[in-house]
Amino acid sequence: MSRKSKYKRFLIWRAKHISQKQFIHILSILVGITSGVAAVLLKNLTHFIQLALEGGLVREYHHAFYFLFPVIGFALVFLILKYVIKNKVSHGIPSTLFAIAKRKGIMKQHQMFASLLTAPITIGFGGSVGLEGPTVATGSAISSNISRLFHMNQRTKNLLIGCAAAGALSSIFKAPIAALVFAVEVFSLDLTIASLLPLILASLSAILTSYFFFGNDILLPFRIEDTFSFGDIPFYIVLGGIASLVSIYFAEVYERVQKYFASWESPISRILIGGAAIGALVYFIPPLYGEGFEVINNIIAGNPEKALESNFFHLDLENVWMVIGLLAGLVFFKIIASAITFGAGGVGGIFAPTLFMGSIMGNCYAKIVNNIGLFPNTMVSESNFTLVGMAGLMAGVLHAPLTAIFLIAEVTGGYELFIPLMITATISFGITKYFYPHSVYTMELGRKGDLITHDKDHAVLTLMDINTVVETNFIKVNPKMNLGEIVKEAVIKSNRNIFPVVGTKSGELHGVILLDDIRPIMFDQSMYEEITARDVMHNPPEIIDLKHDKMTVIMKKFQDSNAWNLPVVEDGKYVGFISKSRLLTVYRRKLINLTN
């Protein structure tokens, strides 16, 4: 029996014996396990490379190797993408969001292993990015292709992609609730009973996979020792404001550096310039090498000196203001290093850099409060502010305040900091969103109007394909055709009451003729030779551009013009019409499919 016939027999057997809901639950567990395994592979490969390079060549031979590693890493990634994968690999979470919004949840097969090959090399060779995005992208691509294998609809594909995201974060941080919230908040999933159980199953199966491979090892092993003091609330409010400023700085630097590298046509130039820049940064500031979780743990544990002991200038770390200055430098340069890593062609995520910068920002702020002398009777907890700083920056940069709150609460094993977490995250998110409506993840999609949001109407319009509502059964009229020709060649043969006037050679839309425009004269044969299409045509109230107009714009054009039919053009050439009735019918079907 062939493999294809076995596959068909399985599908038939599944349809008879396993309900759709039960099968989705089974798939969510499978997706959770695969996301957990992807996290394990990415973490182990990255740490193996980093230990071999940084722990071996750098420490045993010379720091000068820091200059070489990034260039070698970016070159290897470029060669893998060009000759092995033979496709471009986009950043993890943005590429997943694009697949949900514009590809009906379909992710290409190479995305299942592309990040597995490239992200460990990027980070292991010194790229200043994280593994969370590549893990989400790998798990999401696997879940998307599993959905295609079993002919799942778009709504189920999106749900399973969310399950992969939840599984990835749950496996990495061993924080299943925060992972579930992350999937809902970042991927704009509807949190209903139907979606809640698959997300829980994926998150649970992923964390069990992590425990199976790593035991009780935790990425951020810390327990809250200092209790929350009511008198610290003003300081947490100020921390929220600082986090919003750093978030805006993060987004601004990230975008500008990306644009700068995008202007370079030669990938070799990007590799050399980006690699040299990262090499210089990690040579002078070694804590910028890789993800930086070791630095985060040292700072949370109250040992910033250990993280800073390898500073190039061998500065005196007994001086607290010297430590504060070095910590502030890490916050300033981390996003520059991360953005350059992406611009040079590296593959990774911004989740870890956000945690890195947030932890140092919070610790640095607490040190200033404790040593500035303005509050002689006040000593704030540096470890608590370090943790809350991480949440504040996550809320601002990622636009995920709930994920930030629950992640820090879960990794610290308690909810003692829940109030300051809520205060700081809310302020940071609110201020940042005012200046930057979209997160770093959704910046590009948001500008194009391709972003799925929790707004149901907007989500349905974003998911609708404009090509499915374009009608082409309209008889075209040449501008030089006389009234007699219009009646014989168009009016008699058409069952529509609108006729586009289109140039014969150019295909350009000149105008439209309504049946009502010629009804008073269409039976007067004396005018058949005198009047041409150019005489009776008029400009349509609005024109829809197939390439540039999104569904939200099209809906607004119908609303503002009060028209029932609007012409569609592409590159100035006539394509067809969109009718309001067909548009609303397709909208209704998509809404039912999305909310069923």
N, C-alpha and C positions, 0 to 999 in steps of 0.2 A: 504494500500500500504506500502511495507517495506521501510526501510530507504535506502537500497541499490538501489532499483528501482527508488526512488525519486532522488537519487544522479545521476543515469544514465540519467534520464529524464532532469535534470538540465543541465548536460554536453551537451546533444543533443540540448537543447534550446539555451544554450550559443553559441554553434558552429554556429547555424543558425542566431542568432540575434545580436551577439556581435563579432566584428572582434578581431583577436589576439592582434593587437596593442592597441585597446580600452580596452581589458581585462587586459593587462599588466599595463595600466595606472590606472585602478581600483584597481588592486592588489597592486600597489606601494603606493596608498593612504592608503589602509588597512594596509600595512606593516608599513608605517609611523606612523599611529595612534597606532598600537600595540607597536612599539618601544617607542613612547611617554608615553604610559601607563606603560610600563616596567620601564622606567626611573622614573616615579612618584612613583611606588610601591617600587622600590629599595631605592630611596632617603628617602621616609617616614619611611620605616621599619628600615633603618639604623639610622636615626636621632632619632627615638623613642627609640631604644635600647641604643644608645649613651647617650641620655638625661637621661634615667632612671638610667644608670650606672655611667657615669662620672658626670652628673649634680646632681645626687642624692646621691649615696653611697660615692663617692669620696669627694665631697665638704661638705656634711653634716656629714660624719663620719670620714674617714681617707684615706690618700693617699696610704696607704698600699694595698688597694684594687687593685691598678694598677698592683701589682704582680700577682694577682689571675685571673683577667679578661681574659688575652690572653690564658692561659692554659685551662680555662673553654670554651672559644670560640672555640679554635682548637679542643677540645674534642667533643663539640657539632657538629661541622662540620664533623668530622670523623664518628660519629654515624649516622648522617643523610645520608652521602654518603654510608655507609655500609649497613644500615638497611632500609632506605627509598628509596633513589635513586638507590642503588645497582649497581652503575657505578662510574667510575672515572670521575671527572670534571676537564678538562684542563683549562689553562688560556684562557680568553675570546677571544681576537683577534687572537693569534696564532692558537687556535683550529678552528676558523672560516676560517683562511687562509689554514689550512690543509684540511678542508672539500672542499674548492674550488679546491685545487690542486690535491688531491688524492681520494676524495670520490664523484666526479662529482657534487659537490654542495649539497650533501645529509648530513644533520645533524640529529642525533638521537633524538627521541621524548623527552627523559629525559632532553636534553639540553634546552628545552623551559622553564623549571621551576627550574632546578638545581641551577643556579646562584641566582635566586630569593630567594631560601631557605638558601643558604650558604654564599653569599657575605655580606648581612646585619649583619649576626652573626659575620663573620670574622672582619669586620670593626667596628661594634658597640662594640665589646668586646676588641678593641684596636689594631687590625691589621692595620699596617701602609701602606695601599694600597688604591686604588680608585675604584669608581663605574662605570667608563666609559667602561672598558673592559667587565665586567659582563652584562652591559646594551646592548652593541653591540652583545655579544654572545646570549643573550636571544632573542633580536629582530631578529638576523640572523637565529636562530633555528626555530623561528616561521615562518619566511618568507620561509625558506627551506621546511618546512612541508606543508605550504600552496601551494608551487610550486608543491610538490609531489601530493597533493590532486587533483590539476587540471591538472596534467600530463604535466607540463612545461618542455621544453628541458633544457639541461645543461647551455646553454648561458643565458637563461631567469632566471634560478635559481641563477646564479652568479650575474646577474644584480639586482635581488630582494634582495639578501644578501647585495649588496652594498647599496641599498635603505634603508635597515634596519640600516646599519652603519651610513649612513647620517642622518637618522631619530633620532638615539640615540644621536649623538653629537649635532644635532640641538635642541633637546628637553632639553638637559642638560645645554648647554651654551647660548641658544637662539641666535645662530649664524648660520643661514641657509646656507650662502655662504661657510663659512669655513667647514661646515659639508659635503657639496657637494664635495669640494676639497679633504677632508679627504678620502671619499669613492674612489675617482679616484686615489689618490696618494698612499694610503696604500694598497688598494685591487687591484690595477693595472687594473682598468676598463678602457675601451676605451671611451673617451669622444666624442661621436658622437651625432647627432640630435636624433637618436633613443634611446640612453641611457640618454641623458641630461634631457628630459622631465620627465621620471619616477623618476629620482633622485631629481629633483626640487619638484615634487608633494609629494614625501616621506618627504623631508626636510620641506616643507611648512606645511603638515598635522601634522607632529610631533611637530613643534613649536607652532601651534595653540592648540594642545593638552596640551602643557606645559602652555600656557597662560590661558587655561580653568581651570587648576587645581591650578596653582601658581600665576596667575595674572601677575603683573609687577615685581615680585621678580626675581632678577638676581643673578647668582652664584658669578660673579665678578662685583659688581656694582661700576664702576669707570668711570670717564670722564677725558680726558686729560686736564690739566690746564696749564702746562708749554709747551711753543712752542719749536719746534725743532730748535737748533742752528747749523749753518754750522760748527762752530768751535769745536763742539763736535764729529765730524766724527772720528778723531783719537782714541778717547776713545771708540767709538762703535766698531771700528776695533779690538782694544785690547780685548773688551768684547767678540767678536766673537771667538778669540783665547782661552780665558779663558773658554768659553762655550764648546768648543771642548775638552779641557782637562778634564773638569768635566764630559762630555758625555762619554769619554773613561773610566774614573774612574767608572762611573755608570755601563757601560757594563761589565767591568772587575769584579767588586764586585758582580754584579748580577749573572754572570756566575759561579764564584768560589763558592759562597754560595750555589747555586743550586746543583752544583756537590757534595759539601760537604754533604748536606742533602740527596742527592740521594744515597750516599754510605751507609746510615743507612737503614737496611732492616726492622727494627721494626718501625711501625707507632707510637707506644706508645712512643718510644724514641724520635722521631721527635717532637711529641706534647709536651713532657715534656721539652726537651732542647730548642726548639723554643719558647714555651710559656714562659719559665723562662727568656730567653734572651730578648724577647719583653717586658715582665713585668719589667725587670730591666731598660731597655732603657726608657720606658714611665714613670717610677717612677722618674728617675733622670732628664728626658727631656720630660715633659708633652706635648709640642707641637707636638711630634711625634705620638700622639694618633690619630688614624683614618686618614681621608683624609687630613685634614689640611687647608681647604679653609678659615677658620676663621683667621688663622695665615697669610695667603696670603693677605687677605683683610686689616688686620691691618697694614701690612708692606707697601702695596700700598698706603694706606691712610696716611702714615708717622707716624704710631704709633707702631714701633717695640717693644717699652718698654711694651706695653700692651700684646703683644704676648709672651714676655719673663719674665713677672712679677712673674710667678710661678716657676722660676728656683730654684732648690733644695738647692743651696748654698747661696741663697738670696744675690747675688752679686749686687754691686752698678751700677744701670742702668743709672746714671747721667754721668758716664764715657763712652764717645763714643767708646773708644777702647775696653772696656769691652763688649759693645753691639756688636761690630764688631766680637769679638772673639766668643761670643755666637751664632751669626748668622752663622759664618763659621762652628761651631760645628753642627748646624742643617743640613747644606748642607752635611757635612761629614757623619753623622749618619743616615740620612733619607733613603738612598738607602740600607744601612746595615739592617735597620729595615724592609724595604719593602721586600728585598730578603729573610730574615729570615721568614717573614710572609708566603711567598710562599713555602719556604722549609719545614715549619712545617705543611703544609697541608691547609693553608688558601686559600680562593678564592677571587680574586680581580683583579685590573688592575694597570698598571704603569703610566697611563696618569696623574693622580692627583699627584703622587710623583714627576713626571717630572716638572709639573707646580710649585709645592712647592719648589723644589730645585732651579729651574730657577729664581723664583721671589726673593728668599733670596740671591742667588748668585749675581744678578744684583744690589740689594740694598746694599749688603755688598761692592761690588766693587765701587759703587758711593760714599759711605761713606768714603772709603779709599782715593779716588781721592780728595774729599772735605777736608779731614783732615790731609793728609800726609805732606802737606807743600811744595811739589814740584811745585804746580801750584797755587801760591798765588792769582792770579787774575782770577782764574777759579772756578766757582761753577756749577757743573752739576746737572741736575734734578734727584733726587733720585727716584721719582715715575716713570719717563720715563725709567730710566735704570732698574727699577724693572720689568716693563712690557716687555721691550726688552730682558731682561735676560730670561724671561719665553720662549719667541720665540726662542732665541738662543739654549736653552737646548732641547726644543721640536725638533728643526731641527736636532740636533746632535743625541739625543737618539732614537727618533722615525723615523729618516730619512724622515721627512715630512716638509721640509722648507716652502712650499706653505701653508700648513695647519696652520703652526705656524704664518706666516705673516698675513693671513686673519683672524685667530681666534682673535689675539690681536687687530687687526684693528676693528673688529666687536664688541667685548665686550667693547671697549673703546668709541664706537660711532663715530669714525672718522678715517681719514687716515693721520693725521698730522705726525704720527711716521712711515709712510710707508718706507721712505728712510733708517732710522736707522734699522728698522726691516729687510729690505732686506739685508743690509750690514752684520749685525750680524748673521742672519740666514744662509746666503750663506757661510760665512767663517766657521761657526761652522759645517755646513753640509759637506762642502768640505773636511776639515781636518779630521773629524771623519770618513767619508766614506773611506778615504785613509787607515786608520788603521783598521777599522771595516766595511767591505763591506756590512754587513747586520745589520739591526736594531735589537733591543732586541726582537721585535715582530717576526722577520723572521730569527733569528740567527740559530735556529735548522733546519728549513726547508731549508734554504740557503745552509747549509753545506751538506745536503743530496741530493741537486739538485732537491728538490721538490717544489721550490718556483715559483709561477706565477709572471712574470714581464711584463713590457710594451714592451719588445722585443717580437714581434709577433712569430718569429720562435721558440724562447725558450719556449714561452707560449704554443704553439701547441704541442711541444715535451713533455712538462711536463704533459699536459692533456692526452696524448696518453697512452693507457694501453698496456703494452708489451705482455700480454697474448692474445690479439686480433690479433697479427701479427705472432704468433708462428704457424708453420705448422708441422703436425705430420705424414703426409702420405708418409713417407720415409721408405723403407724396410731396417731393420737392418741386419747387417752381423756380424757373430761371428768371432773373430780373428783366430780361428783354421779351419774355413771353407776353403776347397780347391777351386781352380778356377772353377771346374765343378759345385760344389754346388752353388757357387756365381752366375754363369750364369743361372742355372736352378731355383734357389730359389729367386733370386733378380732381375737380369737383365731382364729376360723374363717377370716376373710378375709386374715389376714397370714401370711407365710412367715418372719417374724422372731419371736424369743422375748423381745422387750423392747418395752414400750409406754410412751411418754411421757405423763404426766398434765399436760394443758395447759388453762388457763382459756379458756373459750369466747370471751369478749369481750376479755380483756386479752392473751391469747396467752402469758401468763407460765407458766414451767415450775414446777409444784408438786412433782413427784417422778417416779419411774419405777416401773413394775410389771414384774417378771420373770415369765415363764411358770411358773417354779418356785415363785413366791410363791402362785399360785392353783391349781396342779396338784392339791393334795390336796382342794380344795373345788369345783373347777369342774364336777364331774359331780353334785354334790349340789344338785338343783333346789330343795330346801326353803330353801336359803340365797340363792337368786338375788335375792330382794327385800330381804333383810336387810342384805347386805354391799354397801358402795359402794367405788368406786375409792379414796376418801380413807382407807378402813380398811386397805387392803392395800398402798398405795403406800409407798415409802420414799425417803429422800434418796439421790441418786447419790453414789458415793465421791468424785467430783470433777466440776466443771462447767467446760467450756471456754468462754472468752469470745472471741467471734469478732473483736472489735475490738482487744482488748488482749493476748491471749495469742499469743506467738510460737511457732514450731515447737519451739524448744528447751524452752520451758515446757510445751508439750503433751506432748512425749516424757517429760519428767520426771513429769508428772501420771500418765501411764500406768504408768510405772515404780514410782512410790510407791504408787499405788492397787491395782496388780495387776489392773486391770479390763481387759476385752476391748472394751467399748463405753462411751464417755462422751458425755453430751449436750452440745450446742453451743447457746449463747444469744447474742443480740445485743441490747444495750440491755434486758436482762432477759427478752426474748421468745425462745421456743423456735425453733430453726432446724432442727436435725437431730441426727445422731449421727456421731461418728468412731469407726471400728473400728480396733483395733490391727493387724489383718491387712491392711486397705487402706492404712493409714499406712506400714507396713513395705514393702508392694509398691511404692508410689509412691516411697518413699525409695530402694529398690533401683534402680528405673529411673532416677531422677535421678542417682544415684551412677555408674551405668554411663555415662550420657550425659555426665557431667562429666569422667570419667576416661578415656573412650574415646580 
